Amino acid sequence: MDLARAKEIVSSDEKFIVHYKGDNVWIDELDESTQTARIHTERNPASSLRVQVGQLEEKREL
């Protein structure tokens, strides 16, 4: 995923399916200067990670 798309997802009221290493995640915040995102998995919302935005994948519903 690129930073522009991640920003669209974060600012939208819609729910998008975003994966990180196969897990569904929520994007909590973006850092444009480092092109990273703070995320948490749906299964463990209390634990967050900082990852490169390029490692995130948007999944389209079928």
N, CA, C and O atoms as a Tripos MOL2 file, in Angstrom:
@<TRIPOS>MOLECULE
protein
  248   247    62     0     0
PROTEIN
NO_CHARGES

@<TRIPOS>ATOM
      1 N           0.8570   -1.1670    0.0000 N.3       1 MET1
      2 CA          0.0000    0.0000    0.0000 C.3       1 MET1
      3 C           0.9060    1.2330    0.0000 C.2       1 MET1
      4 O           1.9920    1.2270    0.5790 O.2       1 MET1
      5 N           0.4360    2.2770   -0.6570 N.am      2 ASP2
      6 CA          1.2180    3.5060   -0.6080 C.3       2 ASP2
      7 C           0.6330    4.4600    0.4390 C.2       2 ASP2
      8 O          -0.4830    4.2690    0.9200 O.2       2 ASP2
      9 N           1.3990    5.4680    0.7710 N.am      3 LEU3
     10 CA          1.0210    6.3930    1.8320 C.3       3 LEU3
     11 C          -0.2790    7.1300    1.5200 C.2       3 LEU3
     12 O          -1.0980    7.3440    2.4140 O.2       3 LEU3
     13 N          -0.4750    7.5200    0.2640 N.am      4 ALA4
     14 CA         -1.6990    8.2470   -0.1070 C.3       4 ALA4
     15 C          -2.9400    7.3910    0.1550 C.2       4 ALA4
     16 O          -3.9370    7.8940    0.6720 O.2       4 ALA4
     17 N          -2.8870    6.1170   -0.1930 N.am      5 ARG5
     18 CA         -4.0340    5.2340    0.0380 C.3       5 ARG5
     19 C          -4.2390    5.0210    1.5320 C.2       5 ARG5
     20 O          -5.3790    5.0100    1.9950 O.2       5 ARG5
     21 N          -3.1780    4.8540    2.2850 N.am      6 ALA6
     22 CA         -3.2920    4.6830    3.7360 C.3       6 ALA6
     23 C          -3.9640    5.9070    4.3550 C.2       6 ALA6
     24 O          -4.7880    5.7650    5.2580 O.2       6 ALA6
     25 N          -3.6240    7.1010    3.8850 N.am      7 LYS7
     26 CA         -4.2450    8.3220    4.3970 C.3       7 LYS7
     27 C          -5.7360    8.3470    4.0780 C.2       7 LYS7
     28 O          -6.5410    8.7680    4.9100 O.2       7 LYS7
     29 N          -6.1090    7.9000    2.8850 N.am      8 GLU8
     30 CA         -7.5270    7.8320    2.5170 C.3       8 GLU8
     31 C          -8.2800    6.8890    3.4470 C.2       8 GLU8
     32 O          -9.3810    7.2050    3.8980 O.2       8 GLU8
     33 N          -7.6910    5.7410    3.7320 N.am      9 ILE9
     34 CA         -8.3320    4.7540    4.5980 C.3       9 ILE9
     35 C          -8.4990    5.3020    6.0050 C.2       9 ILE9
     36 O          -9.5670    5.1610    6.6010 O.2       9 ILE9
     37 N          -7.4660    5.9200    6.5390 N.am     10 VAL10
     38 CA         -7.5220    6.4610    7.9040 C.3      10 VAL10
     39 C          -8.5810    7.5560    8.0150 C.2      10 VAL10
     40 O          -9.2760    7.6380    9.0280 O.2      10 VAL10
     41 N          -8.7120    8.3830    7.0070 N.am     11 SER11
     42 CA         -9.6520    9.5050    7.0960 C.3      11 SER11
     43 C         -11.0890    9.1400    6.7070 C.2      11 SER11
     44 O         -11.9960    9.9570    6.8660 O.2      11 SER11
     45 N         -11.2980    7.9430    6.2080 N.am     12 SER12
     46 CA        -12.6260    7.5320    5.7580 C.3      12 SER12
     47 C         -13.4910    7.0230    6.9080 C.2      12 SER12
     48 O         -12.9840    6.5070    7.9030 O.2      12 SER12
     49 N         -14.8020    7.1780    6.7530 N.am     13 ASP13
     50 CA        -15.7440    6.6070    7.7110 C.3      13 ASP13
     51 C         -16.0590    5.1460    7.3840 C.2      13 ASP13
     52 O         -16.6280    4.4310    8.2090 O.2      13 ASP13
     53 N         -15.6880    4.7080    6.1810 N.am     14 GLU14
     54 CA        -15.9220    3.3320    5.7710 C.3      14 GLU14
     55 C         -14.9090    2.3990    6.4270 C.2      14 GLU14
     56 O         -13.8350    2.8260    6.8510 O.2      14 GLU14
     57 N         -15.2670    1.1230    6.5010 N.am     15 LYS15
     58 CA        -14.3200    0.1200    7.0030 C.3      15 LYS15
     59 C         -13.6580   -0.5540    5.8040 C.2      15 LYS15
     60 O         -14.3310   -1.0070    4.8790 O.2      15 LYS15
     61 N         -12.3530   -0.6110    5.8380 N.am     16 PHE16
     62 CA        -11.5780   -1.2730    4.7960 C.3      16 PHE16
     63 C         -10.8520   -2.4510    5.4100 C.2      16 PHE16
     64 O         -10.4780   -2.4240    6.5830 O.2      16 PHE16
     65 N         -10.6550   -3.4830    4.6120 N.am     17 ILE17
     66 CA         -9.9280   -4.6530    5.0960 C.3      17 ILE17
     67 C          -8.4480   -4.4470    4.7690 C.2      17 ILE17
     68 O          -8.0570   -4.4020    3.6030 O.2      17 ILE17
     69 N          -7.6400   -4.3230    5.8130 N.am     18 VAL18
     70 CA         -6.1990   -4.1240    5.6590 C.3      18 VAL18
     71 C          -5.5010   -5.2780    6.3600 C.2      18 VAL18
     72 O          -5.8480   -5.6360    7.4850 O.2      18 VAL18
     73 N          -4.5100   -5.8580    5.6840 N.am     19 HIS19
     74 CA         -3.7560   -6.9760    6.2470 C.3      19 HIS19
     75 C          -2.2960   -6.5940    6.4540 C.2      19 HIS19
     76 O          -1.7240   -5.8060    5.7010 O.2      19 HIS19
     77 N          -1.7210   -7.1680    7.4810 N.am     20 TYR20
     78 CA         -0.2830   -7.1140    7.7240 C.3      20 TYR20
     79 C           0.1380   -8.5410    8.0570 C.2      20 TYR20
     80 O          -0.2740   -9.0980    9.0740 O.2      20 TYR20
     81 N           0.9500   -9.1180    7.2030 N.am     21 LYS21
     82 CA          1.4120  -10.5020    7.3620 C.3      21 LYS21
     83 C           0.2450  -11.4740    7.5750 C.2      21 LYS21
     84 O           0.3190  -12.3880    8.3960 O.2      21 LYS21
     85 N          -0.8330  -11.2500    6.8130 N.am     22 GLY22
     86 CA         -1.9670  -12.1560    6.8490 C.3      22 GLY22
     87 C          -3.0070  -11.8870    7.9150 C.2      22 GLY22
     88 O          -4.0590  -12.5260    7.9160 O.2      22 GLY22
     89 N          -2.7460  -10.9580    8.8230 N.am     23 ASP23
     90 CA         -3.7070  -10.6280    9.8820 C.3      23 ASP23
     91 C          -4.4710   -9.3560    9.5290 C.2      23 ASP23
     92 O          -3.9070   -8.4170    8.9660 O.2      23 ASP23
     93 N          -5.7600   -9.3350    9.8650 N.am     24 ASN24
     94 CA         -6.5350   -8.1060    9.7290 C.3      24 ASN24
     95 C          -6.0410   -7.0990   10.7590 C.2      24 ASN24
     96 O          -5.8690   -7.4290   11.9320 O.2      24 ASN24
     97 N          -5.8130   -5.8670   10.3060 N.am     25 VAL25
     98 CA         -5.3160   -4.8290   11.2080 C.3      25 VAL25
     99 C          -6.0870   -3.5380   11.0240 C.2      25 VAL25
    100 O          -6.7490   -3.3200   10.0090 O.2      25 VAL25
    101 N          -5.9810   -2.6850   12.0390 N.am     26 TRP26
    102 CA         -6.4940   -1.3170   12.0050 C.3      26 TRP26
    103 C          -5.2910   -0.3890   11.9780 C.2      26 TRP26
    104 O          -4.2980   -0.6230   12.6660 O.2      26 TRP26
    105 N          -5.3870    0.6580   11.1820 N.am     27 ILE27
    106 CA         -4.3350    1.6790   11.1530 C.3      27 ILE27
    107 C          -4.7090    2.7420   12.1800 C.2      27 ILE27
    108 O          -5.7340    3.4100   12.0440 O.2      27 ILE27
    109 N          -3.8840    2.8950   13.1990 N.am     28 ASP28
    110 CA         -4.1450    3.8690   14.2620 C.3      28 ASP28
    111 C          -3.6300    5.2580   13.9110 C.2      28 ASP28
    112 O          -4.2940    6.2580   14.1830 O.2      28 ASP28
    113 N          -2.4410    5.3190   13.3030 N.am     29 GLU29
    114 CA         -1.8830    6.6180   12.9190 C.3      29 GLU29
    115 C          -0.8180    6.4140   11.8670 C.2      29 GLU29
    116 O          -0.2730    5.3200   11.7150 O.2      29 GLU29
    117 N          -0.5310    7.4730   11.1480 N.am     30 LEU30
    118 CA          0.4950    7.4560   10.1050 C.3      30 LEU30
    119 C           1.5600    8.4820   10.4220 C.2      30 LEU30
    120 O           1.2650    9.5470   10.9640 O.2      30 LEU30
    121 N           2.8040    8.1630   10.0850 N.am     31 ASP31
    122 CA          3.9190    9.1060   10.1940 C.3      31 ASP31
    123 C           4.4530    9.3040    8.7790 C.2      31 ASP31
    124 O           5.1680    8.4570    8.2440 O.2      31 ASP31
    125 N           4.0900   10.4420    8.1840 N.am     32 GLU32
    126 CA          4.4710   10.7000    6.8010 C.3      32 GLU32
    127 C           5.9840   10.8100    6.6240 C.2      32 GLU32
    128 O           6.5100   10.4050    5.5880 O.2      32 GLU32
    129 N           6.6820   11.3430    7.6030 N.am     33 SER33
    130 CA          8.1280   11.5550    7.4500 C.3      33 SER33
    131 C           8.8970   10.2350    7.3770 C.2      33 SER33
    132 O           9.9200   10.1520    6.6970 O.2      33 SER33
    133 N           8.4150    9.2140    8.0650 N.am     34 THR34
    134 CA          9.0970    7.9170    8.0260 C.3      34 THR34
    135 C           8.3370    6.8820    7.1970 C.2      34 THR34
    136 O           8.7980    5.7540    7.0280 O.2      34 THR34
    137 N           7.1630    7.2770    6.6790 N.am     35 GLN35
    138 CA          6.2960    6.3950    5.9040 C.3      35 GLN35
    139 C           5.9690    5.1120    6.6820 C.2      35 GLN35
    140 O           6.0150    4.0030    6.1500 O.2      35 GLN35
    141 N           5.6360    5.3140    7.9690 N.am     36 THR36
    142 CA          5.2640    4.1880    8.8110 C.3      36 THR36
    143 C           3.8450    4.3790    9.3420 C.2      36 THR36
    144 O           3.2870    5.4770    9.3340 O.2      36 THR36
    145 N           3.2890    3.2580    9.8030 N.am     37 ALA37
    146 CA          1.9490    3.2710   10.3930 C.3      37 ALA37
    147 C           2.0040    2.5530   11.7280 C.2      37 ALA37
    148 O           2.7010    1.5510   11.8840 O.2      37 ALA37
    149 N           1.2530    3.0860   12.6940 N.am     38 ARG38
    150 CA          1.0560    2.3500   13.9450 C.3      38 ARG38
    151 C          -0.2430    1.5840   13.7590 C.2      38 ARG38
    152 O          -1.2840    2.1670   13.4570 O.2      38 ARG38
    153 N          -0.1700    0.2730   13.9420 N.am     39 ILE39
    154 CA         -1.3200   -0.5980   13.6970 C.3      39 ILE39
    155 C          -1.5720   -1.4960   14.9010 C.2      39 ILE39
    156 O          -0.7120   -1.6590   15.7660 O.2      39 ILE39
    157 N          -2.7670   -2.0730   14.9390 N.am     40 HIS40
    158 CA         -3.0560   -3.1430   15.8910 C.3      40 HIS40
    159 C          -3.9230   -4.1730   15.1830 C.2      40 HIS40
    160 O          -4.6730   -3.8420   14.2640 O.2      40 HIS40
    161 N          -3.8160   -5.4270   15.6190 N.am     41 THR41
    162 CA         -4.6300   -6.4810   15.0180 C.3      41 THR41
    163 C          -6.0100   -6.4710   15.6430 C.2      41 THR41
    164 O          -6.1940   -6.0090   16.7690 O.2      41 THR41
    165 N          -6.9760   -6.9840   14.9040 N.am     42 GLU42
    166 CA         -8.3320   -7.0710   15.4300 C.3      42 GLU42
    167 C          -8.3870   -8.0020   16.6360 C.2      42 GLU42
    168 O          -9.1920   -7.8030   17.5460 O.2      42 GLU42
    169 N          -7.5300   -9.0160   16.6380 N.am     43 ARG43
    170 CA         -7.5290   -9.9840   17.7370 C.3      43 ARG43
    171 C          -6.8820   -9.4380   19.0040 C.2      43 ARG43
    172 O          -7.1970   -9.8940   20.1030 O.2      43 ARG43
    173 N          -5.9860   -8.4690   18.8640 N.am     44 ASN44
    174 CA         -5.2570   -7.9620   20.0270 C.3      44 ASN44
    175 C          -5.1410   -6.4380   19.9570 C.2      44 ASN44
    176 O          -4.0620   -5.9160   19.6750 O.2      44 ASN44
    177 N          -6.2290   -5.7250   20.2080 N.am     45 PRO45
    178 CA         -6.1970   -4.2620   20.0590 C.3      45 PRO45
    179 C          -5.3120   -3.5400   21.0650 C.2      45 PRO45
    180 O          -4.9680   -2.3780   20.8480 O.2      45 PRO45
    181 N          -4.9360   -4.1950   22.1580 N.am     46 ALA46
    182 CA         -4.1100   -3.5380   23.1690 C.3      46 ALA46
    183 C          -2.6300   -3.4990   22.7800 C.2      46 ALA46
    184 O          -1.8500   -2.7600   23.3810 O.2      46 ALA46
    185 N          -2.2450   -4.2870   21.7830 N.am     47 SER47
    186 CA         -0.8410   -4.3610   21.3840 C.3      47 SER47
    187 C          -0.6790   -3.7440   19.9970 C.2      47 SER47
    188 O          -1.3070   -4.1910   19.0370 O.2      47 SER47
    189 N           0.1640   -2.7190   19.8930 N.am     48 SER48
    190 CA          0.3570   -2.0670   18.5970 C.3      48 SER48
    191 C           1.7810   -2.2670   18.0940 C.2      48 SER48
    192 O           2.7070   -2.5340   18.8600 O.2      48 SER48
    193 N           1.9200   -2.1310   16.7920 N.am     49 LEU49
    194 CA          3.2100   -2.2430   16.1070 C.3      49 LEU49
    195 C           3.3940   -1.0290   15.2230 C.2      49 LEU49
    196 O           2.4140   -0.4110   14.8070 O.2      49 LEU49
    197 N           4.6380   -0.6770   14.9290 N.am     50 ARG50
    198 CA          4.9310    0.3440   13.9280 C.3      50 ARG50
    199 C           5.5720   -0.3860   12.7600 C.2      50 ARG50
    200 O           6.5760   -1.0790   12.9190 O.2      50 ARG50
    201 N           4.9740   -0.2200   11.5750 N.am     51 VAL51
    202 CA          5.4330   -0.9390   10.3830 C.3      51 VAL51
    203 C           5.5220    0.0280    9.2050 C.2      51 VAL51
    204 O           4.9200    1.1020    9.2280 O.2      51 VAL51
    205 N           6.2640   -0.3540    8.1910 N.am     52 GLN52
    206 CA          6.3270    0.4200    6.9600 C.3      52 GLN52
    207 C           4.9770    0.3320    6.2510 C.2      52 GLN52
    208 O           4.3990   -0.7500    6.1570 O.2      52 GLN52
    209 N           4.4760    1.4470    5.7570 N.am     53 VAL53
    210 CA          3.1860    1.4690    5.0700 C.3      53 VAL53
    211 C           3.1830    0.4980    3.8870 C.2      53 VAL53
    212 O           2.1580   -0.1160    3.5920 O.2      53 VAL53
    213 N           4.2990    0.3600    3.2240 N.am     54 GLY54
    214 CA          4.4040   -0.5430    2.0770 C.3      54 GLY54
    215 C           4.1910   -2.0050    2.4240 C.2      54 GLY54
    216 O           3.9730   -2.8230    1.5310 O.2      54 GLY54
    217 N           4.2500   -2.3530    3.7130 N.am     55 GLN55
    218 CA          4.0190   -3.7260    4.1360 C.3      55 GLN55
    219 C           2.5330   -4.0350    4.3410 C.2      55 GLN55
    220 O           2.1590   -5.1880    4.5560 O.2      55 GLN55
    221 N           1.6990   -3.0140    4.2760 N.am     56 LEU56
    222 CA          0.2640   -3.2080    4.4550 C.3      56 LEU56
    223 C          -0.3930   -3.5270    3.1190 C.2      56 LEU56
    224 O           0.0110   -3.0020    2.0810 O.2      56 LEU56
    225 N          -1.4080   -4.3900    3.1480 N.am     57 GLU57
    226 CA         -2.1460   -4.7520    1.9550 C.3      57 GLU57
    227 C          -3.6220   -4.5020    2.1630 C.2      57 GLU57
    228 O          -4.1950   -4.8850    3.1830 O.2      57 GLU57
    229 N          -4.2270   -3.8600    1.1920 N.am     58 GLU58
    230 CA         -5.6830   -3.6820    1.2370 C.3      58 GLU58
    231 C          -6.3050   -4.8730    0.5280 C.2      58 GLU58
    232 O          -5.9180   -5.2060   -0.5920 O.2      58 GLU58
    233 N          -7.2640   -5.5120    1.1770 N.am     59 LYS59
    234 CA         -7.9620   -6.6530    0.5940 C.3      59 LYS59
    235 C          -9.3260   -6.2010    0.1030 C.2      59 LYS59
    236 O         -10.0460   -5.4970    0.8100 O.2      59 LYS59
    237 N          -9.6670   -6.5910   -1.0620 N.am     60 ARG60
    238 CA        -10.9760   -6.2660   -1.6360 C.3      60 ARG60
    239 C         -11.9600   -7.3710   -1.2750 C.2      60 ARG60
    240 O         -11.6390   -8.5580   -1.3410 O.2      60 ARG60
    241 N         -13.1590   -6.9580   -0.8960 N.am     61 GLU61
    242 CA        -14.1990   -7.9520   -0.6050 C.3      61 GLU61
    243 C         -14.6840   -8.5410   -1.9040 C.2      61 GLU61
    244 O         -14.7720   -7.8450   -2.9160 O.2      61 GLU61
    245 N         -14.9990   -9.8160   -1.8830 N.am     62 LEU62
    246 CA        -15.5050  -10.4910   -3.0960 C.3      62 LEU62
    247 C         -17.0010  -10.4500   -3.1480 C.2      62 LEU62
    248 O         -17.6000  -10.9660   -4.0920 O.2      62 LEU62
@<TRIPOS>BOND
     1     1     2 1
     2     2     3 1
     3     3     4 2
     4     3     5 am
     5     5     6 1
     6     6     7 1
     7     7     8 2
     8     7     9 am
     9     9    10 1
    10    10    11 1
    11    11    12 2
    12    11    13 am
    13    13    14 1
    14    14    15 1
    15    15    16 2
    16    15    17 am
    17    17    18 1
    18    18    19 1
    19    19    20 2
    20    19    21 am
    21    21    22 1
    22    22    23 1
    23    23    24 2
    24    23    25 am
    25    25    26 1
    26    26    27 1
    27    27    28 2
    28    27    29 am
    29    29    30 1
    30    30    31 1
    31    31    32 2
    32    31    33 am
    33    33    34 1
    34    34    35 1
    35    35    36 2
    36    35    37 am
    37    37    38 1
    38    38    39 1
    39    39    40 2
    40    39    41 am
    41    41    42 1
    42    42    43 1
    43    43    44 2
    44    43    45 am
    45    45    46 1
    46    46    47 1
    47    47    48 2
    48    47    49 am
    49    49    50 1
    50    50    51 1
    51    51    52 2
    52    51    53 am
    53    53    54 1
    54    54    55 1
    55    55    56 2
    56    55    57 am
    57    57    58 1
    58    58    59 1
    59    59    60 2
    60    59    61 am
    61    61    62 1
    62    62    63 1
    63    63    64 2
    64    63    65 am
    65    65    66 1
    66    66    67 1
    67    67    68 2
    68    67    69 am
    69    69    70 1
    70    70    71 1
    71    71    72 2
    72    71    73 am
    73    73    74 1
    74    74    75 1
    75    75    76 2
    76    75    77 am
    77    77    78 1
    78    78    79 1
    79    79    80 2
    80    79    81 am
    81    81    82 1
    82    82    83 1
    83    83    84 2
    84    83    85 am
    85    85    86 1
    86    86    87 1
    87    87    88 2
    88    87    89 am
    89    89    90 1
    90    90    91 1
    91    91    92 2
    92    91    93 am
    93    93    94 1
    94    94    95 1
    95    95    96 2
    96    95    97 am
    97    97    98 1
    98    98    99 1
    99    99   100 2
   100    99   101 am
   101   101   102 1
   102   102   103 1
   103   103   104 2
   104   103   105 am
   105   105   106 1
   106   106   107 1
   107   107   108 2
   108   107   109 am
   109   109   110 1
   110   110   111 1
   111   111   112 2
   112   111   113 am
   113   113   114 1
   114   114   115 1
   115   115   116 2
   116   115   117 am
   117   117   118 1
   118   118   119 1
   119   119   120 2
   120   119   121 am
   121   121   122 1
   122   122   123 1
   123   123   124 2
   124   123   125 am
   125   125   126 1
   126   126   127 1
   127   127   128 2
   128   127   129 am
   129   129   130 1
   130   130   131 1
   131   131   132 2
   132   131   133 am
   133   133   134 1
   134   134   135 1
   135   135   136 2
   136   135   137 am
   137   137   138 1
   138   138   139 1
   139   139   140 2
   140   139   141 am
   141   141   142 1
   142   142   143 1
   143   143   144 2
   144   143   145 am
   145   145   146 1
   146   146   147 1
   147   147   148 2
   148   147   149 am
   149   149   150 1
   150   150   151 1
   151   151   152 2
   152   151   153 am
   153   153   154 1
   154   154   155 1
   155   155   156 2
   156   155   157 am
   157   157   158 1
   158   158   159 1
   159   159   160 2
   160   159   161 am
   161   161   162 1
   162   162   163 1
   163   163   164 2
   164   163   165 am
   165   165   166 1
   166   166   167 1
   167   167   168 2
   168   167   169 am
   169   169   170 1
   170   170   171 1
   171   171   172 2
   172   171   173 am
   173   173   174 1
   174   174   175 1
   175   175   176 2
   176   175   177 am
   177   177   178 1
   178   178   179 1
   179   179   180 2
   180   179   181 am
   181   181   182 1
   182   182   183 1
   183   183   184 2
   184   183   185 am
   185   185   186 1
   186   186   187 1
   187   187   188 2
   188   187   189 am
   189   189   190 1
   190   190   191 1
   191   191   192 2
   192   191   193 am
   193   193   194 1
   194   194   195 1
   195   195   196 2
   196   195   197 am
   197   197   198 1
   198   198   199 1
   199   199   200 2
   200   199   201 am
   201   201   202 1
   202   202   203 1
   203   203   204 2
   204   203   205 am
   205   205   206 1
   206   206   207 1
   207   207   208 2
   208   207   209 am
   209   209   210 1
   210   210   211 1
   211   211   212 2
   212   211   213 am
   213   213   214 1
   214   214   215 1
   215   215   216 2
   216   215   217 am
   217   217   218 1
   218   218   219 1
   219   219   220 2
   220   219   221 am
   221   221   222 1
   222   222   223 1
   223   223   224 2
   224   223   225 am
   225   225   226 1
   226   226   227 1
   227   227   228 2
   228   227   229 am
   229   229   230 1
   230   230   231 1
   231   231   232 2
   232   231   233 am
   233   233   234 1
   234   234   235 1
   235   235   236 2
   236   235   237 am
   237   237   238 1
   238   238   239 1
   239   239   240 2
   240   239   241 am
   241   241   242 1
   242   242   243 1
   243   243   244 2
   244   243   245 am
   245   245   246 1
   246   246   247 1
   247   247   248 2
@<TRIPOS>SUBSTRUCTURE
     1 MET1         2 RESIDUE 1 A MET
     2 ASP2         6 RESIDUE 1 A ASP
     3 LEU3        10 RESIDUE 1 A LEU
     4 ALA4        14 RESIDUE 1 A ALA
     5 ARG5        18 RESIDUE 1 A ARG
     6 ALA6        22 RESIDUE 1 A ALA
     7 LYS7        26 RESIDUE 1 A LYS
     8 GLU8        30 RESIDUE 1 A GLU
     9 ILE9        34 RESIDUE 1 A ILE
    10 VAL10       38 RESIDUE 1 A VAL
    11 SER11       42 RESIDUE 1 A SER
    12 SER12       46 RESIDUE 1 A SER
    13 ASP13       50 RESIDUE 1 A ASP
    14 GLU14       54 RESIDUE 1 A GLU
    15 LYS15       58 RESIDUE 1 A LYS
    16 PHE16       62 RESIDUE 1 A PHE
    17 ILE17       66 RESIDUE 1 A ILE
    18 VAL18       70 RESIDUE 1 A VAL
    19 HIS19       74 RESIDUE 1 A HIS
    20 TYR20       78 RESIDUE 1 A TYR
    21 LYS21       82 RESIDUE 1 A LYS
    22 GLY22       86 RESIDUE 1 A GLY
    23 ASP23       90 RESIDUE 1 A ASP
    24 ASN24       94 RESIDUE 1 A ASN
    25 VAL25       98 RESIDUE 1 A VAL
    26 TRP26      102 RESIDUE 1 A TRP
    27 ILE27      106 RESIDUE 1 A ILE
    28 ASP28      110 RESIDUE 1 A ASP
    29 GLU29      114 RESIDUE 1 A GLU
    30 LEU30      118 RESIDUE 1 A LEU
    31 ASP31      122 RESIDUE 1 A ASP
    32 GLU32      126 RESIDUE 1 A GLU
    33 SER33      130 RESIDUE 1 A SER
    34 THR34      134 RESIDUE 1 A THR
    35 GLN35      138 RESIDUE 1 A GLN
    36 THR36      142 RESIDUE 1 A THR
    37 ALA37      146 RESIDUE 1 A ALA
    38 ARG38      150 RESIDUE 1 A ARG
    39 ILE39      154 RESIDUE 1 A ILE
    40 HIS40      158 RESIDUE 1 A HIS
    41 THR41      162 RESIDUE 1 A THR
    42 GLU42      166 RESIDUE 1 A GLU
    43 ARG43      170 RESIDUE 1 A ARG
    44 ASN44      174 RESIDUE 1 A ASN
    45 PRO45      178 RESIDUE 1 A PRO
    46 ALA46      182 RESIDUE 1 A ALA
    47 SER47      186 RESIDUE 1 A SER
    48 SER48      190 RESIDUE 1 A SER
    49 LEU49      194 RESIDUE 1 A LEU
    50 ARG50      198 RESIDUE 1 A ARG
    51 VAL51      202 RESIDUE 1 A VAL
    52 GLN52      206 RESIDUE 1 A GLN
    53 VAL53      210 RESIDUE 1 A VAL
    54 GLY54      214 RESIDUE 1 A GLY
    55 GLN55      218 RESIDUE 1 A GLN
    56 LEU56      222 RESIDUE 1 A LEU
    57 GLU57      226 RESIDUE 1 A GLU
    58 GLU58      230 RESIDUE 1 A GLU
    59 LYS59      234 RESIDUE 1 A LYS
    60 ARG60      238 RESIDUE 1 A ARG
    61 GLU61      242 RESIDUE 1 A GLU
    62 LEU62      246 RESIDUE 1 A LEU
